[in-house]
Amino acid sequence: MTYQNIIDGRKEFVAYSLQPYISAIEDRLSMNDITNSSNEIRFAVDDTFLRVDAMERLNIIEKMLTLDLIDVNQARQMEQLTPLGDTSATNV
């Protein structure tokens, strides 16, 4: 047995166990007889299940801000927050 962190374990579980089922369901639900031809159904597995913990995400964002790789609004967008000064969007 080798060392494996939680995120790596989840990625492996999705890749080897769930992905065939996810692909089949996405393909079927995206067919024209169920949805419009312009619609495509996809599971958001990466956004929730494979997401790293909040503290690690904030550390990464802080370093990116310090290095001027992103601005505050881009950082807020990464955390799915409304950009500053944008009153038209609402958080869900």
PyMOL commands that place a pseudoatom at each C-alpha (Angstrom):
pseudoatom trace, name=CA, resn=MET, resi=1, chain=A, elem=C, hetatm=0, pos=[0.000, 0.000, 0.000]
pseudoatom trace, name=CA, resn=THR, resi=2, chain=A, elem=C, hetatm=0, pos=[1.261, 3.463, -0.861]
pseudoatom trace, name=CA, resn=TYR, resi=3, chain=A, elem=C, hetatm=0, pos=[0.639, 6.849, 0.679]
pseudoatom trace, name=CA, resn=GLN, resi=4, chain=A, elem=C, hetatm=0, pos=[-2.363, 8.661, -0.773]
pseudoatom trace, name=CA, resn=ASN, resi=5, chain=A, elem=C, hetatm=0, pos=[-4.071, 11.838, 0.356]
pseudoatom trace, name=CA, resn=ILE, resi=6, chain=A, elem=C, hetatm=0, pos=[-7.833, 12.308, 0.340]
pseudoatom trace, name=CA, resn=ILE, resi=7, chain=A, elem=C, hetatm=0, pos=[-7.990, 14.277, -2.911]
pseudoatom trace, name=CA, resn=ASP, resi=8, chain=A, elem=C, hetatm=0, pos=[-5.850, 11.698, -4.756]
pseudoatom trace, name=CA, resn=GLY, resi=9, chain=A, elem=C, hetatm=0, pos=[-8.078, 8.938, -3.413]
pseudoatom trace, name=CA, resn=ARG, resi=10, chain=A, elem=C, hetatm=0, pos=[-11.191, 10.737, -4.605]
pseudoatom trace, name=CA, resn=LYS, resi=11, chain=A, elem=C, hetatm=0, pos=[-9.691, 11.358, -8.051]
pseudoatom trace, name=CA, resn=GLU, resi=12, chain=A, elem=C, hetatm=0, pos=[-8.800, 7.679, -8.353]
pseudoatom trace, name=CA, resn=PHE, resi=13, chain=A, elem=C, hetatm=0, pos=[-12.280, 6.631, -7.207]
pseudoatom trace, name=CA, resn=VAL, resi=14, chain=A, elem=C, hetatm=0, pos=[-13.928, 8.880, -9.794]
pseudoatom trace, name=CA, resn=ALA, resi=15, chain=A, elem=C, hetatm=0, pos=[-11.569, 7.864, -12.601]
pseudoatom trace, name=CA, resn=TYR, resi=16, chain=A, elem=C, hetatm=0, pos=[-11.745, 4.105, -12.078]
pseudoatom trace, name=CA, resn=SER, resi=17, chain=A, elem=C, hetatm=0, pos=[-15.204, 3.574, -10.590]
pseudoatom trace, name=CA, resn=LEU, resi=18, chain=A, elem=C, hetatm=0, pos=[-17.589, 6.398, -11.431]
pseudoatom trace, name=CA, resn=GLN, resi=19, chain=A, elem=C, hetatm=0, pos=[-16.372, 7.820, -14.749]
pseudoatom trace, name=CA, resn=PRO, resi=20, chain=A, elem=C, hetatm=0, pos=[-17.886, 5.125, -17.006]
pseudoatom trace, name=CA, resn=TYR, resi=21, chain=A, elem=C, hetatm=0, pos=[-21.299, 5.665, -15.386]
pseudoatom trace, name=CA, resn=ILE, resi=22, chain=A, elem=C, hetatm=0, pos=[-20.942, 9.459, -15.391]
pseudoatom trace, name=CA, resn=SER, resi=23, chain=A, elem=C, hetatm=0, pos=[-20.042, 9.465, -19.094]
pseudoatom trace, name=CA, resn=ALA, resi=24, chain=A, elem=C, hetatm=0, pos=[-22.932, 7.181, -20.008]
pseudoatom trace, name=CA, resn=ILE, resi=25, chain=A, elem=C, hetatm=0, pos=[-25.459, 9.298, -18.087]
pseudoatom trace, name=CA, resn=GLU, resi=26, chain=A, elem=C, hetatm=0, pos=[-24.085, 12.566, -19.506]
pseudoatom trace, name=CA, resn=ASP, resi=27, chain=A, elem=C, hetatm=0, pos=[-24.174, 11.209, -23.049]
pseudoatom trace, name=CA, resn=ARG, resi=28, chain=A, elem=C, hetatm=0, pos=[-27.736, 9.918, -22.713]
pseudoatom trace, name=CA, resn=LEU, resi=29, chain=A, elem=C, hetatm=0, pos=[-29.084, 13.092, -21.108]
pseudoatom trace, name=CA, resn=SER, resi=30, chain=A, elem=C, hetatm=0, pos=[-27.389, 15.196, -23.803]
pseudoatom trace, name=CA, resn=MET, resi=31, chain=A, elem=C, hetatm=0, pos=[-29.165, 13.391, -26.659]
pseudoatom trace, name=CA, resn=ASN, resi=32, chain=A, elem=C, hetatm=0, pos=[-31.645, 15.362, -28.788]
pseudoatom trace, name=CA, resn=ASP, resi=33, chain=A, elem=C, hetatm=0, pos=[-34.708, 13.407, -27.667]
pseudoatom trace, name=CA, resn=ILE, resi=34, chain=A, elem=C, hetatm=0, pos=[-34.228, 14.581, -24.068]
pseudoatom trace, name=CA, resn=THR, resi=35, chain=A, elem=C, hetatm=0, pos=[-32.704, 18.053, -24.398]
pseudoatom trace, name=CA, resn=ASN, resi=36, chain=A, elem=C, hetatm=0, pos=[-32.424, 20.703, -27.094]
pseudoatom trace, name=CA, resn=SER, resi=37, chain=A, elem=C, hetatm=0, pos=[-29.675, 20.097, -29.626]
pseudoatom trace, name=CA, resn=SER, resi=38, chain=A, elem=C, hetatm=0, pos=[-27.715, 23.040, -28.229]
pseudoatom trace, name=CA, resn=ASN, resi=39, chain=A, elem=C, hetatm=0, pos=[-27.734, 21.749, -24.628]
pseudoatom trace, name=CA, resn=GLU, resi=40, chain=A, elem=C, hetatm=0, pos=[-25.116, 19.491, -23.142]
pseudoatom trace, name=CA, resn=ILE, resi=41, chain=A, elem=C, hetatm=0, pos=[-25.370, 17.826, -19.722]
pseudoatom trace, name=CA, resn=ARG, resi=42, chain=A, elem=C, hetatm=0, pos=[-22.219, 17.504, -17.590]
pseudoatom trace, name=CA, resn=PHE, resi=43, chain=A, elem=C, hetatm=0, pos=[-21.674, 16.528, -13.940]
pseudoatom trace, name=CA, resn=ALA, resi=44, chain=A, elem=C, hetatm=0, pos=[-19.686, 19.016, -11.863]
pseudoatom trace, name=CA, resn=VAL, resi=45, chain=A, elem=C, hetatm=0, pos=[-17.595, 16.419, -10.067]
pseudoatom trace, name=CA, resn=ASP, resi=46, chain=A, elem=C, hetatm=0, pos=[-14.451, 18.565, -9.971]
pseudoatom trace, name=CA, resn=ASP, resi=47, chain=A, elem=C, hetatm=0, pos=[-16.175, 21.562, -8.409]
pseudoatom trace, name=CA, resn=THR, resi=48, chain=A, elem=C, hetatm=0, pos=[-17.335, 19.859, -5.248]
pseudoatom trace, name=CA, resn=PHE, resi=49, chain=A, elem=C, hetatm=0, pos=[-16.112, 16.339, -4.701]
pseudoatom trace, name=CA, resn=LEU, resi=50, chain=A, elem=C, hetatm=0, pos=[-12.499, 16.876, -5.770]
pseudoatom trace, name=CA, resn=ARG, resi=51, chain=A, elem=C, hetatm=0, pos=[-12.088, 20.362, -4.376]
pseudoatom trace, name=CA, resn=VAL, resi=52, chain=A, elem=C, hetatm=0, pos=[-9.286, 20.936, -1.868]
pseudoatom trace, name=CA, resn=ASP, resi=53, chain=A, elem=C, hetatm=0, pos=[-10.078, 22.297, 1.580]
pseudoatom trace, name=CA, resn=ALA, resi=54, chain=A, elem=C, hetatm=0, pos=[-10.840, 25.982, 2.108]
pseudoatom trace, name=CA, resn=MET, resi=55, chain=A, elem=C, hetatm=0, pos=[-7.585, 26.844, 3.906]
pseudoatom trace, name=CA, resn=GLU, resi=56, chain=A, elem=C, hetatm=0, pos=[-5.449, 25.397, 1.123]
pseudoatom trace, name=CA, resn=ARG, resi=57, chain=A, elem=C, hetatm=0, pos=[-7.484, 27.266, -1.520]
pseudoatom trace, name=CA, resn=LEU, resi=58, chain=A, elem=C, hetatm=0, pos=[-7.097, 30.539, 0.404]
pseudoatom trace, name=CA, resn=ASN, resi=59, chain=A, elem=C, hetatm=0, pos=[-3.333, 30.022, 0.750]
pseudoatom trace, name=CA, resn=ILE, resi=60, chain=A, elem=C, hetatm=0, pos=[-3.064, 29.492, -3.006]
pseudoatom trace, name=CA, resn=ILE, resi=61, chain=A, elem=C, hetatm=0, pos=[-5.177, 32.566, -3.745]
pseudoatom trace, name=CA, resn=GLU, resi=62, chain=A, elem=C, hetatm=0, pos=[-3.150, 34.668, -1.305]
pseudoatom trace, name=CA, resn=LYS, resi=63, chain=A, elem=C, hetatm=0, pos=[0.107, 33.673, -3.008]
pseudoatom trace, name=CA, resn=MET, resi=64, chain=A, elem=C, hetatm=0, pos=[-1.345, 34.408, -6.445]
pseudoatom trace, name=CA, resn=LEU, resi=65, chain=A, elem=C, hetatm=0, pos=[-2.478, 37.853, -5.238]
pseudoatom trace, name=CA, resn=THR, resi=66, chain=A, elem=C, hetatm=0, pos=[0.944, 38.563, -3.716]
pseudoatom trace, name=CA, resn=LEU, resi=67, chain=A, elem=C, hetatm=0, pos=[2.667, 37.658, -6.994]
pseudoatom trace, name=CA, resn=ASP, resi=68, chain=A, elem=C, hetatm=0, pos=[0.169, 39.818, -8.954]
pseudoatom trace, name=CA, resn=LEU, resi=69, chain=A, elem=C, hetatm=0, pos=[-0.926, 36.800, -10.976]
pseudoatom trace, name=CA, resn=ILE, resi=70, chain=A, elem=C, hetatm=0, pos=[-4.588, 37.615, -10.296]
pseudoatom trace, name=CA, resn=ASP, resi=71, chain=A, elem=C, hetatm=0, pos=[-6.552, 40.600, -9.022]
pseudoatom trace, name=CA, resn=VAL, resi=72, chain=A, elem=C, hetatm=0, pos=[-9.114, 40.669, -6.204]
pseudoatom trace, name=CA, resn=ASN, resi=73, chain=A, elem=C, hetatm=0, pos=[-12.073, 40.168, -8.526]
pseudoatom trace, name=CA, resn=GLN, resi=74, chain=A, elem=C, hetatm=0, pos=[-10.436, 37.123, -10.113]
pseudoatom trace, name=CA, resn=ALA, resi=75, chain=A, elem=C, hetatm=0, pos=[-9.785, 35.733, -6.621]
pseudoatom trace, name=CA, resn=ARG, resi=76, chain=A, elem=C, hetatm=0, pos=[-13.427, 36.307, -5.695]
pseudoatom trace, name=CA, resn=GLN, resi=77, chain=A, elem=C, hetatm=0, pos=[-14.514, 34.575, -8.891]
pseudoatom trace, name=CA, resn=MET, resi=78, chain=A, elem=C, hetatm=0, pos=[-12.329, 31.565, -8.049]
pseudoatom trace, name=CA, resn=GLU, resi=79, chain=A, elem=C, hetatm=0, pos=[-14.296, 31.228, -4.812]
pseudoatom trace, name=CA, resn=GLN, resi=80, chain=A, elem=C, hetatm=0, pos=[-17.595, 31.758, -6.655]
pseudoatom trace, name=CA, resn=LEU, resi=81, chain=A, elem=C, hetatm=0, pos=[-18.174, 35.140, -5.027]
pseudoatom trace, name=CA, resn=THR, resi=82, chain=A, elem=C, hetatm=0, pos=[-19.610, 38.227, -6.716]
pseudoatom trace, name=CA, resn=PRO, resi=83, chain=A, elem=C, hetatm=0, pos=[-16.869, 40.550, -8.014]
pseudoatom trace, name=CA, resn=LEU, resi=84, chain=A, elem=C, hetatm=0, pos=[-16.506, 43.849, -6.148]
pseudoatom trace, name=CA, resn=GLY, resi=85, chain=A, elem=C, hetatm=0, pos=[-18.615, 46.607, -7.657]
pseudoatom trace, name=CA, resn=ASP, resi=86, chain=A, elem=C, hetatm=0, pos=[-20.902, 44.143, -9.474]
pseudoatom trace, name=CA, resn=THR, resi=87, chain=A, elem=C, hetatm=0, pos=[-24.377, 44.562, -8.021]
pseudoatom trace, name=CA, resn=SER, resi=88, chain=A, elem=C, hetatm=0, pos=[-26.179, 42.785, -10.865]
pseudoatom trace, name=CA, resn=ALA, resi=89, chain=A, elem=C, hetatm=0, pos=[-25.000, 39.266, -9.949]
pseudoatom trace, name=CA, resn=THR, resi=90, chain=A, elem=C, hetatm=0, pos=[-26.249, 37.360, -6.948]
pseudoatom trace, name=CA, resn=ASN, resi=91, chain=A, elem=C, hetatm=0, pos=[-24.551, 34.578, -4.998]
pseudoatom trace, name=CA, resn=VAL, resi=92, chain=A, elem=C, hetatm=0, pos=[-26.337, 31.250, -5.049]
for i in range(1, 92): cmd.bond("trace and resi %d" % i, "trace and resi %d" % (i + 1))
show_as sticks, trace
zoom trace
